Amino acid sequence: MTLSNSQPPNTGPTILLYIFAIALIITAVVIVLRGVGILSFIPGYVIWALALLTIGLGIIGGLSRLKD
């Protein structure tokens, strides 16, 4: 096995999946804090936007991993 033929790892999908994980954690924290009543001033459409953003990032991250 020679190291000269090895390709560097593709960091694009990895970074995208890290962003997905951060968005998922932020969405979960906001939903829990809104449920407890601490962030009750946040409208429902903001929660939906966060959830849809997280789902979209997850789908795009998964599809980009399939390409590699």
mmCIF file of the N, C-alpha and C atoms, coordinates in Angstrom:
data_MODEL
# 
_entry.id   MODEL 
# 
loop_
_atom_site.group_PDB 
_atom_site.id 
_atom_site.type_symbol 
_atom_site.label_atom_id 
_atom_site.label_alt_id 
_atom_site.label_comp_id 
_atom_site.label_asym_id 
_atom_site.label_entity_id 
_atom_site.label_seq_id 
_atom_site.pdbx_PDB_ins_code 
_atom_site.Cartn_x 
_atom_site.Cartn_y 
_atom_site.Cartn_z 
_atom_site.occupancy 
_atom_site.B_iso_or_equiv 
_atom_site.pdbx_formal_charge 
_atom_site.auth_seq_id 
_atom_site.auth_comp_id 
_atom_site.auth_asym_id 
_atom_site.auth_atom_id 
_atom_site.pdbx_PDB_model_num 
ATOM 1   N N  . MET A 1 1  ? 0.842   -1.170 0.000  1.00 0.00 ? 1  MET A N  1 
ATOM 2   C CA . MET A 1 1  ? 0.000   0.000  0.000  1.00 0.00 ? 1  MET A CA 1 
ATOM 3   C C  . MET A 1 1  ? 0.890   1.235  0.000  1.00 0.00 ? 1  MET A C  1 
ATOM 4   N N  . THR A 1 2  ? 0.646   2.106  -0.939 1.00 0.00 ? 2  THR A N  1 
ATOM 5   C CA . THR A 1 2  ? 1.426   3.339  -1.021 1.00 0.00 ? 2  THR A CA 1 
ATOM 6   C C  . THR A 1 2  ? 0.571   4.500  -0.575 1.00 0.00 ? 2  THR A C  1 
ATOM 7   N N  . LEU A 1 3  ? 1.189   5.415  0.095  1.00 0.00 ? 3  LEU A N  1 
ATOM 8   C CA . LEU A 1 3  ? 0.464   6.578  0.587  1.00 0.00 ? 3  LEU A CA 1 
ATOM 9   C C  . LEU A 1 3  ? 0.323   7.655  -0.475 1.00 0.00 ? 3  LEU A C  1 
ATOM 10  N N  . SER A 1 4  ? 1.099   7.585  -1.530 1.00 0.00 ? 4  SER A N  1 
ATOM 11  C CA . SER A 1 4  ? 1.039   8.627  -2.551 1.00 0.00 ? 4  SER A CA 1 
ATOM 12  C C  . SER A 1 4  ? -0.254  8.550  -3.361 1.00 0.00 ? 4  SER A C  1 
ATOM 13  N N  . ASN A 1 5  ? -0.902  7.393  -3.421 1.00 0.00 ? 5  ASN A N  1 
ATOM 14  C CA . ASN A 1 5  ? -2.143  7.258  -4.174 1.00 0.00 ? 5  ASN A CA 1 
ATOM 15  C C  . ASN A 1 5  ? -3.380  7.544  -3.331 1.00 0.00 ? 5  ASN A C  1 
ATOM 16  N N  . SER A 1 6  ? -3.218  7.752  -2.045 1.00 0.00 ? 6  SER A N  1 
ATOM 17  C CA . SER A 1 6  ? -4.380  7.995  -1.198 1.00 0.00 ? 6  SER A CA 1 
ATOM 18  C C  . SER A 1 6  ? -4.901  9.406  -1.428 1.00 0.00 ? 6  SER A C  1 
ATOM 19  N N  . GLN A 1 7  ? -6.210  9.524  -1.375 1.00 0.00 ? 7  GLN A N  1 
ATOM 20  C CA . GLN A 1 7  ? -6.857  10.820 -1.586 1.00 0.00 ? 7  GLN A CA 1 
ATOM 21  C C  . GLN A 1 7  ? -7.117  11.467 -0.234 1.00 0.00 ? 7  GLN A C  1 
ATOM 22  N N  . PRO A 1 8  ? -7.039  12.784 -0.181 1.00 0.00 ? 8  PRO A N  1 
ATOM 23  C CA . PRO A 1 8  ? -7.367  13.452 1.077  1.00 0.00 ? 8  PRO A CA 1 
ATOM 24  C C  . PRO A 1 8  ? -8.862  13.305 1.358  1.00 0.00 ? 8  PRO A C  1 
ATOM 25  N N  . PRO A 1 9  ? -9.253  13.274 2.622  1.00 0.00 ? 9  PRO A N  1 
ATOM 26  C CA . PRO A 1 9  ? -10.677 13.120 2.939  1.00 0.00 ? 9  PRO A CA 1 
ATOM 27  C C  . PRO A 1 9  ? -11.473 14.340 2.484  1.00 0.00 ? 9  PRO A C  1 
ATOM 28  N N  . ASN A 1 10 ? -12.678 14.076 2.035  1.00 0.00 ? 10 ASN A N  1 
ATOM 29  C CA . ASN A 1 10 ? -13.561 15.146 1.591  1.00 0.00 ? 10 ASN A CA 1 
ATOM 30  C C  . ASN A 1 10 ? -14.224 15.757 2.817  1.00 0.00 ? 10 ASN A C  1 
ATOM 31  N N  . THR A 1 11 ? -13.861 16.980 3.142  1.00 0.00 ? 11 THR A N  1 
ATOM 32  C CA . THR A 1 11 ? -14.360 17.604 4.361  1.00 0.00 ? 11 THR A CA 1 
ATOM 33  C C  . THR A 1 11 ? -15.686 18.308 4.171  1.00 0.00 ? 11 THR A C  1 
ATOM 34  N N  . GLY A 1 12 ? -16.142 18.484 2.934  1.00 0.00 ? 12 GLY A N  1 
ATOM 35  C CA . GLY A 1 12 ? -17.409 19.166 2.681  1.00 0.00 ? 12 GLY A CA 1 
ATOM 36  C C  . GLY A 1 12 ? -18.591 18.507 3.357  1.00 0.00 ? 12 GLY A C  1 
ATOM 37  N N  . PRO A 1 13 ? -18.835 17.212 3.110  1.00 0.00 ? 13 PRO A N  1 
ATOM 38  C CA . PRO A 1 13 ? -19.960 16.547 3.782  1.00 0.00 ? 13 PRO A CA 1 
ATOM 39  C C  . PRO A 1 13 ? -19.806 16.489 5.297  1.00 0.00 ? 13 PRO A C  1 
ATOM 40  N N  . THR A 1 14 ? -18.578 16.368 5.781  1.00 0.00 ? 14 THR A N  1 
ATOM 41  C CA . THR A 1 14 ? -18.364 16.313 7.219  1.00 0.00 ? 14 THR A CA 1 
ATOM 42  C C  . THR A 1 14 ? -18.743 17.637 7.868  1.00 0.00 ? 14 THR A C  1 
ATOM 43  N N  . ILE A 1 15 ? -18.347 18.731 7.263  1.00 0.00 ? 15 ILE A N  1 
ATOM 44  C CA . ILE A 1 15 ? -18.704 20.048 7.793  1.00 0.00 ? 15 ILE A CA 1 
ATOM 45  C C  . ILE A 1 15 ? -20.215 20.241 7.752  1.00 0.00 ? 15 ILE A C  1 
ATOM 46  N N  . LEU A 1 16 ? -20.848 19.800 6.676  1.00 0.00 ? 16 LEU A N  1 
ATOM 47  C CA . LEU A 1 16 ? -22.298 19.922 6.552  1.00 0.00 ? 16 LEU A CA 1 
ATOM 48  C C  . LEU A 1 16 ? -23.014 19.115 7.632  1.00 0.00 ? 16 LEU A C  1 
ATOM 49  N N  . LEU A 1 17 ? -22.513 17.946 7.945  1.00 0.00 ? 17 LEU A N  1 
ATOM 50  C CA . LEU A 1 17 ? -23.130 17.139 8.990  1.00 0.00 ? 17 LEU A CA 1 
ATOM 51  C C  . LEU A 1 17 ? -22.899 17.731 10.376 1.00 0.00 ? 17 LEU A C  1 
ATOM 52  N N  . TYR A 1 18 ? -21.770 18.396 10.588 1.00 0.00 ? 18 TYR A N  1 
ATOM 53  C CA . TYR A 1 18 ? -21.563 19.111 11.844 1.00 0.00 ? 18 TYR A CA 1 
ATOM 54  C C  . TYR A 1 18 ? -22.555 20.270 11.978 1.00 0.00 ? 18 TYR A C  1 
ATOM 55  N N  . ILE A 1 19 ? -22.791 20.988 10.886 1.00 0.00 ? 19 ILE A N  1 
ATOM 56  C CA . ILE A 1 19 ? -23.775 22.074 10.908 1.00 0.00 ? 19 ILE A CA 1 
ATOM 57  C C  . ILE A 1 19 ? -25.160 21.516 11.198 1.00 0.00 ? 19 ILE A C  1 
ATOM 58  N N  . PHE A 1 20 ? -25.478 20.344 10.608 1.00 0.00 ? 20 PHE A N  1 
ATOM 59  C CA . PHE A 1 20 ? -26.756 19.685 10.877 1.00 0.00 ? 20 PHE A CA 1 
ATOM 60  C C  . PHE A 1 20 ? -26.889 19.354 12.362 1.00 0.00 ? 20 PHE A C  1 
ATOM 61  N N  . ALA A 1 21 ? -25.835 18.815 12.948 1.00 0.00 ? 21 ALA A N  1 
ATOM 62  C CA . ALA A 1 21 ? -25.888 18.444 14.362 1.00 0.00 ? 21 ALA A CA 1 
ATOM 63  C C  . ALA A 1 21 ? -26.077 19.675 15.253 1.00 0.00 ? 21 ALA A C  1 
ATOM 64  N N  . ILE A 1 22 ? -25.402 20.759 14.930 1.00 0.00 ? 22 ILE A N  1 
ATOM 65  C CA . ILE A 1 22 ? -25.552 21.989 15.711 1.00 0.00 ? 22 ILE A CA 1 
ATOM 66  C C  . ILE A 1 22 ? -26.962 22.541 15.574 1.00 0.00 ? 22 ILE A C  1 
ATOM 67  N N  . ALA A 1 23 ? -27.503 22.529 14.345 1.00 0.00 ? 23 ALA A N  1 
ATOM 68  C CA . ALA A 1 23 ? -28.874 23.006 14.128 1.00 0.00 ? 23 ALA A CA 1 
ATOM 69  C C  . ALA A 1 23 ? -29.875 22.126 14.866 1.00 0.00 ? 23 ALA A C  1 
ATOM 70  N N  . LEU A 1 24 ? -29.631 20.824 14.900 1.00 0.00 ? 24 LEU A N  1 
ATOM 71  C CA . LEU A 1 24 ? -30.522 19.908 15.613 1.00 0.00 ? 24 LEU A CA 1 
ATOM 72  C C  . LEU A 1 24 ? -30.514 20.186 17.114 1.00 0.00 ? 24 LEU A C  1 
ATOM 73  N N  . ILE A 1 25 ? -29.340 20.426 17.665 1.00 0.00 ? 25 ILE A N  1 
ATOM 74  C CA . ILE A 1 25 ? -29.235 20.721 19.098 1.00 0.00 ? 25 ILE A CA 1 
ATOM 75  C C  . ILE A 1 25 ? -29.908 22.049 19.422 1.00 0.00 ? 25 ILE A C  1 
ATOM 76  N N  . ILE A 1 26 ? -29.682 23.071 18.599 1.00 0.00 ? 26 ILE A N  1 
ATOM 77  C CA . ILE A 1 26 ? -30.306 24.378 18.831 1.00 0.00 ? 26 ILE A CA 1 
ATOM 78  C C  . ILE A 1 26 ? -31.819 24.266 18.749 1.00 0.00 ? 26 ILE A C  1 
ATOM 79  N N  . THR A 1 27 ? -32.325 23.524 17.756 1.00 0.00 ? 27 THR A N  1 
ATOM 80  C CA . THR A 1 27 ? -33.766 23.355 17.610 1.00 0.00 ? 27 THR A CA 1 
ATOM 81  C C  . THR A 1 27 ? -34.351 22.645 18.820 1.00 0.00 ? 27 THR A C  1 
ATOM 82  N N  . ALA A 1 28 ? -33.696 21.594 19.276 1.00 0.00 ? 28 ALA A N  1 
ATOM 83  C CA . ALA A 1 28 ? -34.192 20.862 20.445 1.00 0.00 ? 28 ALA A CA 1 
ATOM 84  C C  . ALA A 1 28 ? -34.200 21.734 21.692 1.00 0.00 ? 28 ALA A C  1 
ATOM 85  N N  . VAL A 1 29 ? -33.153 22.519 21.893 1.00 0.00 ? 29 VAL A N  1 
ATOM 86  C CA . VAL A 1 29 ? -33.084 23.396 23.066 1.00 0.00 ? 29 VAL A CA 1 
ATOM 87  C C  . VAL A 1 29 ? -34.181 24.457 23.009 1.00 0.00 ? 29 VAL A C  1 
ATOM 88  N N  . VAL A 1 30 ? -34.391 25.037 21.841 1.00 0.00 ? 30 VAL A N  1 
ATOM 89  C CA . VAL A 1 30 ? -35.430 26.068 21.705 1.00 0.00 ? 30 VAL A CA 1 
ATOM 90  C C  . VAL A 1 30 ? -36.809 25.472 21.956 1.00 0.00 ? 30 VAL A C  1 
ATOM 91  N N  . ILE A 1 31 ? -37.066 24.268 21.444 1.00 0.00 ? 31 ILE A N  1 
ATOM 92  C CA . ILE A 1 31 ? -38.372 23.638 21.654 1.00 0.00 ? 31 ILE A CA 1 
ATOM 93  C C  . ILE A 1 31 ? -38.589 23.336 23.134 1.00 0.00 ? 31 ILE A C  1 
ATOM 94  N N  . VAL A 1 32 ? -37.570 22.824 23.803 1.00 0.00 ? 32 VAL A N  1 
ATOM 95  C CA . VAL A 1 32 ? -37.704 22.521 25.233 1.00 0.00 ? 32 VAL A CA 1 
ATOM 96  C C  . VAL A 1 32 ? -37.895 23.798 26.044 1.00 0.00 ? 32 VAL A C  1 
ATOM 97  N N  . LEU A 1 33 ? -37.102 24.820 25.773 1.00 0.00 ? 33 LEU A N  1 
ATOM 98  C CA . LEU A 1 33 ? -37.236 26.076 26.523 1.00 0.00 ? 33 LEU A CA 1 
ATOM 99  C C  . LEU A 1 33 ? -38.567 26.761 26.250 1.00 0.00 ? 33 LEU A C  1 
ATOM 100 N N  . ARG A 1 34 ? -39.082 26.636 25.046 1.00 0.00 ? 34 ARG A N  1 
ATOM 101 C CA . ARG A 1 34 ? -40.405 27.200 24.750 1.00 0.00 ? 34 ARG A CA 1 
ATOM 102 C C  . ARG A 1 34 ? -41.493 26.406 25.453 1.00 0.00 ? 34 ARG A C  1 
ATOM 103 N N  . GLY A 1 35 ? -41.328 25.103 25.530 1.00 0.00 ? 35 GLY A N  1 
ATOM 104 C CA . GLY A 1 35 ? -42.298 24.273 26.233 1.00 0.00 ? 35 GLY A CA 1 
ATOM 105 C C  . GLY A 1 35 ? -42.327 24.549 27.729 1.00 0.00 ? 35 GLY A C  1 
ATOM 106 N N  . VAL A 1 36 ? -41.181 24.843 28.301 1.00 0.00 ? 36 VAL A N  1 
ATOM 107 C CA . VAL A 1 36 ? -41.107 25.163 29.726 1.00 0.00 ? 36 VAL A CA 1 
ATOM 108 C C  . VAL A 1 36 ? -41.678 26.553 29.994 1.00 0.00 ? 36 VAL A C  1 
ATOM 109 N N  . GLY A 1 37 ? -41.626 27.424 29.008 1.00 0.00 ? 37 GLY A N  1 
ATOM 110 C CA . GLY A 1 37 ? -42.178 28.763 29.171 1.00 0.00 ? 37 GLY A CA 1 
ATOM 111 C C  . GLY A 1 37 ? -41.134 29.853 29.222 1.00 0.00 ? 37 GLY A C  1 
ATOM 112 N N  . ILE A 1 38 ? -39.883 29.493 29.126 1.00 0.00 ? 38 ILE A N  1 
ATOM 113 C CA . ILE A 1 38 ? -38.821 30.500 29.192 1.00 0.00 ? 38 ILE A CA 1 
ATOM 114 C C  . ILE A 1 38 ? -38.768 31.305 27.890 1.00 0.00 ? 38 ILE A C  1 
ATOM 115 N N  . LEU A 1 39 ? -38.921 30.644 26.763 1.00 0.00 ? 39 LEU A N  1 
ATOM 116 C CA . LEU A 1 39 ? -38.904 31.321 25.464 1.00 0.00 ? 39 LEU A CA 1 
ATOM 117 C C  . LEU A 1 39 ? -40.299 31.357 24.845 1.00 0.00 ? 39 LEU A C  1 
ATOM 118 N N  . SER A 1 40 ? -41.282 31.710 25.642 1.00 0.00 ? 40 SER A N  1 
ATOM 119 C CA . SER A 1 40 ? -42.660 31.695 25.163 1.00 0.00 ? 40 SER A CA 1 
ATOM 120 C C  . SER A 1 40 ? -42.948 32.818 24.165 1.00 0.00 ? 40 SER A C  1 
ATOM 121 N N  . PHE A 1 41 ? -42.068 33.801 24.069 1.00 0.00 ? 41 PHE A N  1 
ATOM 122 C CA . PHE A 1 41 ? -42.280 34.903 23.146 1.00 0.00 ? 41 PHE A CA 1 
ATOM 123 C C  . PHE A 1 41 ? -41.922 34.545 21.703 1.00 0.00 ? 41 PHE A C  1 
ATOM 124 N N  . ILE A 1 42 ? -41.262 33.403 21.486 1.00 0.00 ? 42 ILE A N  1 
ATOM 125 C CA . ILE A 1 42 ? -40.892 32.996 20.129 1.00 0.00 ? 42 ILE A CA 1 
ATOM 126 C C  . ILE A 1 42 ? -42.131 32.447 19.424 1.00 0.00 ? 42 ILE A C  1 
ATOM 127 N N  . PRO A 1 43 ? -42.468 32.987 18.245 1.00 0.00 ? 43 PRO A N  1 
ATOM 128 C CA . PRO A 1 43 ? -43.661 32.502 17.537 1.00 0.00 ? 43 PRO A CA 1 
ATOM 129 C C  . PRO A 1 43 ? -43.466 31.084 16.997 1.00 0.00 ? 43 PRO A C  1 
ATOM 130 N N  . GLY A 1 44 ? -44.568 30.430 16.713 1.00 0.00 ? 44 GLY A N  1 
ATOM 131 C CA . GLY A 1 44 ? -44.535 29.056 16.241 1.00 0.00 ? 44 GLY A CA 1 
ATOM 132 C C  . GLY A 1 44 ? -43.861 28.892 14.899 1.00 0.00 ? 44 GLY A C  1 
ATOM 133 N N  . TYR A 1 45 ? -43.970 29.908 14.028 1.00 0.00 ? 45 TYR A N  1 
ATOM 134 C CA . TYR A 1 45 ? -43.356 29.762 12.709 1.00 0.00 ? 45 TYR A CA 1 
ATOM 135 C C  . TYR A 1 45 ? -41.829 29.749 12.786 1.00 0.00 ? 45 TYR A C  1 
ATOM 136 N N  . VAL A 1 46 ? -41.255 30.329 13.827 1.00 0.00 ? 46 VAL A N  1 
ATOM 137 C CA . VAL A 1 46 ? -39.808 30.268 14.000 1.00 0.00 ? 46 VAL A CA 1 
ATOM 138 C C  . VAL A 1 46 ? -39.393 28.832 14.348 1.00 0.00 ? 46 VAL A C  1 
ATOM 139 N N  . ILE A 1 47 ? -40.181 28.175 15.170 1.00 0.00 ? 47 ILE A N  1 
ATOM 140 C CA . ILE A 1 47 ? -39.915 26.778 15.511 1.00 0.00 ? 47 ILE A CA 1 
ATOM 141 C C  . ILE A 1 47 ? -40.019 25.914 14.265 1.00 0.00 ? 47 ILE A C  1 
ATOM 142 N N  . TRP A 1 48 ? -41.047 26.140 13.449 1.00 0.00 ? 48 TRP A N  1 
ATOM 143 C CA . TRP A 1 48 ? -41.203 25.383 12.205 1.00 0.00 ? 48 TRP A CA 1 
ATOM 144 C C  . TRP A 1 48 ? -40.044 25.643 11.254 1.00 0.00 ? 48 TRP A C  1 
ATOM 145 N N  . ALA A 1 49 ? -39.603 26.883 11.175 1.00 0.00 ? 49 ALA A N  1 
ATOM 146 C CA . ALA A 1 49 ? -38.479 27.207 10.295 1.00 0.00 ? 49 ALA A CA 1 
ATOM 147 C C  . ALA A 1 49 ? -37.204 26.500 10.758 1.00 0.00 ? 49 ALA A C  1 
ATOM 148 N N  . LEU A 1 50 ? -36.955 26.476 12.060 1.00 0.00 ? 50 LEU A N  1 
ATOM 149 C CA . LEU A 1 50 ? -35.789 25.766 12.587 1.00 0.00 ? 50 LEU A CA 1 
ATOM 150 C C  . LEU A 1 50 ? -35.878 24.268 12.305 1.00 0.00 ? 50 LEU A C  1 
ATOM 151 N N  . ALA A 1 51 ? -37.060 23.703 12.503 1.00 0.00 ? 51 ALA A N  1 
ATOM 152 C CA . ALA A 1 51 ? -37.239 22.269 12.263 1.00 0.00 ? 51 ALA A CA 1 
ATOM 153 C C  . ALA A 1 51 ? -37.040 21.936 10.786 1.00 0.00 ? 51 ALA A C  1 
ATOM 154 N N  . LEU A 1 52 ? -37.606 22.736 9.897  1.00 0.00 ? 52 LEU A N  1 
ATOM 155 C CA . LEU A 1 52 ? -37.461 22.475 8.461  1.00 0.00 ? 52 LEU A CA 1 
ATOM 156 C C  . LEU A 1 52 ? -36.017 22.689 8.003  1.00 0.00 ? 52 LEU A C  1 
ATOM 157 N N  . LEU A 1 53 ? -35.345 23.675 8.561  1.00 0.00 ? 53 LEU A N  1 
ATOM 158 C CA . LEU A 1 53 ? -33.939 23.892 8.250  1.00 0.00 ? 53 LEU A CA 1 
ATOM 159 C C  . LEU A 1 53 ? -33.101 22.696 8.673  1.00 0.00 ? 53 LEU A C  1 
ATOM 160 N N  . THR A 1 54 ? -33.379 22.169 9.848  1.00 0.00 ? 54 THR A N  1 
ATOM 161 C CA . THR A 1 54 ? -32.641 21.018 10.350 1.00 0.00 ? 54 THR A CA 1 
ATOM 162 C C  . THR A 1 54 ? -32.891 19.783 9.490  1.00 0.00 ? 54 THR A C  1 
ATOM 163 N N  . ILE A 1 55 ? -34.139 19.546 9.125  1.00 0.00 ? 55 ILE A N  1 
ATOM 164 C CA . ILE A 1 55 ? -34.468 18.407 8.267  1.00 0.00 ? 55 ILE A CA 1 
ATOM 165 C C  . ILE A 1 55 ? -33.793 18.554 6.908  1.00 0.00 ? 55 ILE A C  1 
ATOM 166 N N  . GLY A 1 56 ? -33.838 19.752 6.339  1.00 0.00 ? 56 GLY A N  1 
ATOM 167 C CA . GLY A 1 56 ? -33.199 19.987 5.045  1.00 0.00 ? 56 GLY A CA 1 
ATOM 168 C C  . GLY A 1 56 ? -31.697 19.777 5.088  1.00 0.00 ? 56 GLY A C  1 
ATOM 169 N N  . LEU A 1 57 ? -31.057 20.257 6.154  1.00 0.00 ? 57 LEU A N  1 
ATOM 170 C CA . LEU A 1 57 ? -29.616 20.052 6.293  1.00 0.00 ? 57 LEU A CA 1 
ATOM 171 C C  . LEU A 1 57 ? -29.279 18.574 6.440  1.00 0.00 ? 57 LEU A C  1 
ATOM 172 N N  . GLY A 1 58 ? -30.126 17.846 7.151  1.00 0.00 ? 58 GLY A N  1 
ATOM 173 C CA . GLY A 1 58 ? -29.894 16.416 7.309  1.00 0.00 ? 58 GLY A CA 1 
ATOM 174 C C  . GLY A 1 58 ? -30.008 15.670 5.998  1.00 0.00 ? 58 GLY A C  1 
ATOM 175 N N  . ILE A 1 59 ? -31.002 16.025 5.195  1.00 0.00 ? 59 ILE A N  1 
ATOM 176 C CA . ILE A 1 59 ? -31.184 15.375 3.893  1.00 0.00 ? 59 ILE A CA 1 
ATOM 177 C C  . ILE A 1 59 ? -30.021 15.705 2.975  1.00 0.00 ? 59 ILE A C  1 
ATOM 178 N N  . ILE A 1 60 ? -29.648 16.966 2.914  1.00 0.00 ? 60 ILE A N  1 
ATOM 179 C CA . ILE A 1 60 ? -28.534 17.362 2.044  1.00 0.00 ? 60 ILE A CA 1 
ATOM 180 C C  . ILE A 1 60 ? -27.226 16.716 2.513  1.00 0.00 ? 60 ILE A C  1 
ATOM 181 N N  . GLY A 1 61 ? -27.007 16.666 3.820  1.00 0.00 ? 61 GLY A N  1 
ATOM 182 C CA . GLY A 1 61 ? -25.811 16.027 4.345  1.00 0.00 ? 61 GLY A CA 1 
ATOM 183 C C  . GLY A 1 61 ? -25.771 14.539 4.035  1.00 0.00 ? 61 GLY A C  1 
ATOM 184 N N  . GLY A 1 62 ? -26.914 13.881 4.161  1.00 0.00 ? 62 GLY A N  1 
ATOM 185 C CA . GLY A 1 62 ? -26.974 12.451 3.831  1.00 0.00 ? 62 GLY A CA 1 
ATOM 186 C C  . GLY A 1 62 ? -26.753 12.188 2.353  1.00 0.00 ? 62 GLY A C  1 
ATOM 187 N N  . LEU A 1 63 ? -27.336 13.029 1.511  1.00 0.00 ? 63 LEU A N  1 
ATOM 188 C CA . LEU A 1 63 ? -27.157 12.830 0.076  1.00 0.00 ? 63 LEU A CA 1 
ATOM 189 C C  . LEU A 1 63 ? -25.717 13.123 -0.360 1.00 0.00 ? 63 LEU A C  1 
ATOM 190 N N  . SER A 1 64 ? -25.086 14.087 0.285  1.00 0.00 ? 64 SER A N  1 
ATOM 191 C CA . SER A 1 64 ? -23.699 14.378 -0.080 1.00 0.00 ? 64 SER A CA 1 
ATOM 192 C C  . SER A 1 64 ? -22.763 13.261 0.369  1.00 0.00 ? 64 SER A C  1 
ATOM 193 N N  . ARG A 1 65 ? -23.116 12.541 1.441  1.00 0.00 ? 65 ARG A N  1 
ATOM 194 C CA . ARG A 1 65 ? -22.315 11.393 1.869  1.00 0.00 ? 65 ARG A CA 1 
ATOM 195 C C  . ARG A 1 65 ? -22.468 10.228 0.891  1.00 0.00 ? 65 ARG A C  1 
ATOM 196 N N  . LEU A 1 66 ? -23.640 10.102 0.280  1.00 0.00 ? 66 LEU A N  1 
ATOM 197 C CA . LEU A 1 66 ? -23.858 9.019  -0.679 1.00 0.00 ? 66 LEU A CA 1 
ATOM 198 C C  . LEU A 1 66 ? -23.027 9.215  -1.935 1.00 0.00 ? 66 LEU A C  1 
ATOM 199 N N  . LYS A 1 67 ? -22.815 10.483 -2.304 1.00 0.00 ? 67 LYS A N  1 
ATOM 200 C CA . LYS A 1 67 ? -22.067 10.789 -3.510 1.00 0.00 ? 67 LYS A CA 1 
ATOM 201 C C  . LYS A 1 67 ? -20.603 10.352 -3.397 1.00 0.00 ? 67 LYS A C  1 
ATOM 202 N N  . ASP A 1 68 ? -20.049 10.417 -2.192 1.00 0.00 ? 68 ASP A N  1 
ATOM 203 C CA . ASP A 1 68 ? -18.637 10.066 -2.000 1.00 0.00 ? 68 ASP A CA 1 
ATOM 204 C C  . ASP A 1 68 ? -18.467 8.618  -2.040 1.00 0.00 ? 68 ASP A C  1 
# 
